[in-house]
Each structure stands twice: as C-alpha cells, then as structure tokens.
Amino acid sequence: MTKQEAKNRIEKLKKEIDHHRYLYHVLDKQEISDAALDSLKHELFKLEQQYPEFITSDSPTQRVGGEPLSQFRKISHETPMLSIEDVFSKEELEDWRDRIQKLLPHEKFDYYTEVKMDGLAVSLIYKDGKFQIGSTRGDGKIGEDVTQNLRTIDAIPLQLRIPSEKEIDEFLKKFGQGMDTLKFKKRMRDLNGVIEVRGEAFMSKKVFEKINIEQIKKGEEPFANPRNAAAGSIRQLDPKITVSRRLDFFGYTLITEMGQVKHEQSHEIIKLIGIKVNPLNRHCDNLDRVEEFHEYVIKNREKMPYWTDGVVVVVNNDRDFDKLGVVGKTPRGMVAYKFPAEQATTVVRSVEWQVGRTGALTPVATLDPVSIGGTTVTHSTLHNFDEIRRLGVKIGDTVIVERAGDVIPKVIKVLPNLRTGHEKKIIPPKQCPVCGGPVERQEGEVAIHCMNPHCFAIEKEKILHFVSRRAFDIEGLGDKIVERFMTEGLVFSPADIFTLTKGDIEPLERFAEKSAENLVEAIEKSKRISLVRFIYALGILHVGEETSVALANYFGSLEKIKKATLDELISIPDIGEVVAKSIYEFFGKEKNKKIVDELIKNGVKIEEVKRGKKTLVAKTFVFTGELEKMTRDEAKDKVRYLGGDISGSVSKETDYVVVGREPGSKYEKAKKLGVKIINEKEFLKFLNS
Ligand SMILES: [Zn+2]
C-alpha cells in the first residue's frame, strides 16, 4: 500500500466506522456485527500506527465513549479515562510486546491480566473515605455525573473501609515489594483526602435476561447486549430505575498514588479498602502465562455469571507503564486480548474457480490474511455465481467473512462504501480452468459444470474423495501426491491405487524408501472396508454418509445394491426420488461397473454388515466439542450401528446433544431449545445399555 493509498483507506474507514456508530447509537440499528466493526477499527488503528501523520482528532480511534449527555452535570477527569487497543491473536499480542520492548529495551516486562468486563467504565471519587462523585467516561476528558445512580449499586461502597494494622502488615508482607511503605501506611490509617478508583459497572447474565423479559412485557425494546443494558441503566435521570436494574461492579485501577508501584498492587489495595475486584484476575510472568489465562477464560466464560469479550493485559510495573506513554487516546502499556470472534473484515484479492468431483466450478476468494475464531483465514468460498451476484462482490472489495464452528469461512457481506473505484468485476469462466474443456450451466442448477468427461480436475477430486477420511481413509495420499501419480500415468481411476507397488512409488521425486513403504502399507490396510464406507467412497451424486448408511442397512451387500430396481430404491425410507435415481443411474453405467469390479479384483474386501441390536432407532444425536475416549467419527459410527441418526445441527427434533470438551454454538442452541444435553460419560453408558 502506498502512502496515498493508506491515506485514502484511512479516510474511508473513518467514514464507514462513523456511519455504523451513527446507525447504532442514533438510529438504534445494527447493520454489521460488533466483531466486524471491531475489525474495521482494528485495521484503522494499525494503519494509523503505521502512518501517525494521518491521525486526526475526529478519528474514531481518538474518541473513547460518547459525548456526555446534556442532562447530566459534566465532570472533568483529571487523569483522562483512556481506551484500549484490541489484539485478536497470540501473534498480535507478541507484536505488541515486541513494540513496547523496543521502546524500553532494558526492561523485563511482567503483566497483570484481568477479565474484560462487558459493561460501562466509571470513575469513583472518595473524599475522606466517603463516596463523593461517580462519573462516566464520556469523551475521556469530560464525563457525566451519575453519582446518584452509582450510589444505588450495592457493590460500590459508600464508605471505604479502613484496614487494621495487622491487615496492613500482612498486605505489605505479601504484596509490598518495592512499595512506598511509609506513604502507604499513612494513607491507610485514615483514608483521608481524595481517592479515585475506576472500574466497570455491569449487569449479570441472569439480571439481563430477566430485565429483557420485563422490557418485552412492557412493550419496550429489549436491550441488544448487557453493555447497552448497563449503560442505559446508569445514564438514567431517575435513580429509581437504576436501582431496579441491579447492577454489579468490579474495580480495576487505583488512580490515586498510595504507595503502589505495580498494577497488581492497585488491585490489592482496592480490595483492601472494601471495593470488589474480579477474583479471577491474576499476575502473569510472561506471555505464555497470559495465553494460559486467556484460554482459561475462554473455556470457562459460559459458566461465568457475567459477559466478557476478552482479557485485559497490563504492563505490571507502573513506572514502565507511564514511560510507555499514550498514542492518541490509547495507552501503549495495555491491550485488550479479545476472544476469537466469528467475523472479521478483510479484502478480496482474487477469485479462482475450483473444479470439484462432480465437475461443478466453485469460486474461491483469496483474502488478505485475517484472524477469525483463533485461526488465520486466507480463503473463503463464494459458493457459485448466483451468490457472487447476490453479494455484489468484486475483486478488491472489503468484505465481512464469517467462520462459525467447523464450517468453512464464507463471505457474508460487502462493504461498498470502502470501494476505491479500482475494484474488478468477477467474470464466470468460459472454459474449465483446469482442462480447458467446455463449461455449461444445466437446467435447474446454480453451478457451472465442466462438461469434459475426462477432465483431469474431476478425476483427481474423485480419487481424493475416494481416499478421504470417511471413505478408504488412506493416510499419505494428499492432493499433490495424487496429482503426481496421475501425471506419471500410475493412477487413472480409484481402482489403480490398489495396484501401486513400492517400486512404482519410490522412484518418484520426494519419495524416500520409508515413505513409499508406509504408503503401500496404508493402501494394503485400507483394503478391508465396511459397506458403508465403500458406498460413500464411490462418490455417487447426492449420496453422502447418511444415504450410504441407509443403503448398507437396507441391502446388506453390494451385490444387492447393484441389482436394485429404481422402485425398490425409492421405497427405502430416507431416500428420495432424486437420490434413488442417481444411485440407479450410477450402477447402470458401464464405466462405473468396471471400476467397482476392478476394485474387487484388485483385492478390496467389503465387510458384511453386522446387524447390532437397534437400541437407538428413531433417536437423533448431535455432537459438539471434542470427545476423550473416541473420535467424533467413531462415536457417530457407533450411533448409526445401533440404528440412531446423526444430525449436524440442533433443532427441536434433536433427542440428545453430546457435549465434549470446548463445545461450540450447538451447545448454546441446545440449552435454548431445551434439548437434552449429555456428556461423554453419559453417552458411553447409553451405548452400552
Ligand atoms: Zn475440466
């Protein structure tokens, strides 16, 4: 990006962010998710870091909260209330550490880490131990006086507590390293003078849900999220309403100097004088420990009684923190390490058309790398040309990409305001990008197909499907190697795989003796296969795992399936007409018959279908999270073996959701729908009963 391009991009990003803020705050509308907006702000922040000359005072990165409401008395913050920069991955966290290390090359940093509360930041000023003034952040310099409302929050003491001499001594023994002991003791003895504490007022999940039910009952709009609910509750002109909202509070910093030299000490002092702090917050020696804390909070956040969207990481040494200073309105010495979001914004750089095993051409976008859900995403499917038209996406566009659970990332929205005018239209290919053969869009189909029956790409994809994990499961036969075998003339069809010898493979470049041996062994081992896997491996159009199971269970042998009439196939429960026709046509084709015969001739042995006791008939299972005793695939096979069904998503029709380690959104959905949730232990009991 040239400097001029960066400048233009910064301008566009500022406008776009402001546009969404306006929608959100003024019109109460939300067109893009918080995660997507965060992503735009993050890009702007990074660009501004790179080109600080383009930072202007009206940049969204330079504002903190909102303008103070005119109804409230204004309070100016003697120490500005700053905002925090976000980082979204471990790499970005390490980049931050490297940046600050460069500024202070001789310091060894340790950190204090805190659960980032999704509420409203407030400042509390105590005078001679009594709660005097409470205010919102406002624009960082001037906030709103919400003292009366904050007084209604139980967790905010109206009177600070003076610790006993014994407590003070114990405190110093435990946390006092480097502290100005004299000053500390003096201040603690009476708590006279001004003491400013800052923290977060927030609403618990329970209260949030209850209040939203009440809002709906009253015919009012429910709150979009707990942050809004907390903010709306505090910025009430009538404190009675605030009381009814039952807010909570955690302190997170002590502004007044009371002898502390570390951020951890600030927390402990706040606690000592009677203000609640989050008990999960902890000191971390290095970024590995920070990473552990981050993971711990991610794992446990569902169980926590409040919402959190990240972990705040603060340079523990106050002197270092001050030396690092502030860029704009963001202190360099702290970052918010956000939890993996399911959406982010990025730019489409190019579009390639990939040929699948059915010959369908799928457009795949190459993206600027972006971290979503904890992994870096560089490609996203655009499904088909209709979808490209529906999205209106062009090459060069800024888009919102979503990656939910195990699903492949997809573009869900284009942000046309960020266009420069240099975007390029995506044109559907006029010929197959692999074989150059003719392409066609058939009646009733959205996809464009390569019509060449001998297309290299189609043949390759068929073989890759054949050896994939749920089919013949041959380890070591990846994309590149299959391509190699094909171009060397060693493999033309799936059946050829079973004729490969060590002598064939070894001479190929990159194949050492050992790996050739391993591959031959893996191929040999895969020859014994269940009927279900065998049918699935054939790659019959519309026949996935579920249909393969239905066919295997109904017919019991390959011979019977081959001989089945169309009527017979249609009569099978779970198999519709289109699918039945596709199966019938498949086995009617000479080419396919030949491949099946050759497979058997080359030594493939199909295991007979064992009929187990069908204890799970008509029961539908959904799996989420990682199991310990078996893989998810094994668990699914077991359910199917006992006659049960597997579904990929939770609905009211689901009978059981089996929850493993780190469950995804399916778990939440099951809770919402009231579907029975069982853990792995209970599931195993189920299988054995
Ligand atoms: Zn082709």
Boltz pocket constraint, residues with backbone or C-beta under 6 A from the ligand:
constraints:
  - pocket:
      binder: B
      contacts: [[A, 355], [A, 432], [A, 433], [A, 434], [A, 435], [A, 436], [A, 437], [A, 450], [A, 451], [A, 452], [A, 455], [A, 456], [A, 457], [A, 458]]
      max_distance: 6.0
